[in-house]
C-alpha cells in the first residue's frame, strides 16, 4: 500500500511562468537528487508532469499539476518509505517555495 504525500504550493505567476519555473527548478535539483535516487524519469503533458524515481531501492511515483494560482505535488511513497513522509513533505514545500519565489529572469 502506498502513502500519498500531497502538497499545494500557491504562486502569483501566470500558469506558463509557473510551469517554466517548475521545469527549470527540476532540472536544477536533479543533481542533488542523485545521492538519494538512482534514476528520475519525467514526462510532461501540457501543465502536468508524471515522474518515477528509484529511491532507497523502492519505486516512487508522483505527479505535478500547475494550476492558475497553485501547484499541486503528489508523491506516492511505498509503505517501506512511509516513515519519511513528513520529511518528504517538508522538502517539497521548501524547494517548491524557492522555485516559485525566485526573481524573474531579467529581460
N, C-alpha and C positions, 0 to 999 in steps of 0.2 A: 504494500500500500504506500502511496506517495503522500508527502506532506507538502501542500502548496504554500508558497510564500508569495503574498501579493502586496505590492507597494504602489501607491498612486502618488506621483510627483507633479505638483502644479507648475505651470510655466506661463509666461506672459509674451510668448512669441507667436508668430504665425505657425501653422501646422508644418509648413515647408521648412521654416527655420529650425523648429524644434526637432524635426526629423534629421536635418543636416547635422545638428549638434549631437544627436544620439549616434548617428553613423560615425562621425568624426571621433566622438568620445570612445566608442567601442574599439575603433582602430588604435587609439592611443593606449587603452588599457590591456589590449591583448598580450603584450609582452609581460605585463605584471601578472596576468592570469596563468602564464606558462608555468610558474612554480607550483600552482595548485591543480592544473589540469593538463592532460596530455594532448587534448585536441579541443578545438572550438569550431563548430560549423554553424554558419548563419545563413539564413535565406530571407531576403526582403521581398515583400509583395505590397507595393504602394507604401502605406504608412505603418505596416505591420512587419515584424520580424519574428521568425521562429528560430530557435537555436537549440543546439545539442552540444554537450561537452562531457568529457570523461573527467571525473573528479574523485580522487582517492579510490580509484578502481570501480567507481559507480557511474552510471549514466544519469546525467542531469539534463532535463529539457525545460524549455520555457518559451515565453512569448513576450514581446514588447509591442504595445499599441500606442501610437501617437495620436492624441485627440486634440480638439481645438484649444483646450485650456489645461490639459494634463497629459501625462504619460503613465500608462499602466504597465507595470512589470510583473509578470507571473513566472515563478520558478517552481518546478516540480521536483522536490527532493525525495530520493528514495528513503525508505524508513531508516536505513542504516545511517543516513546523514541528518535525520530529523533533529538530532540533538544540537546541531549548529544552525538551526533555522533562524533564531533571533540574531545571531551573528551575521548571517547572510542578509537578513532584512536591514540591519544597520549599515552594512557595506553598500547595499543598493541605494539606500537613502542618501548616504554620504556622497558616493560617486555621482549619483544622479543629480543631486543638487549642484555639485561642482560643474558638471557638464552643462546643465541648463542655465546656470548663473554666470558663466564665463562671459567676459566682454565680447561684443560682436566684433567680427573681423573689421579692420579699417578698410574703407572702400578705396 
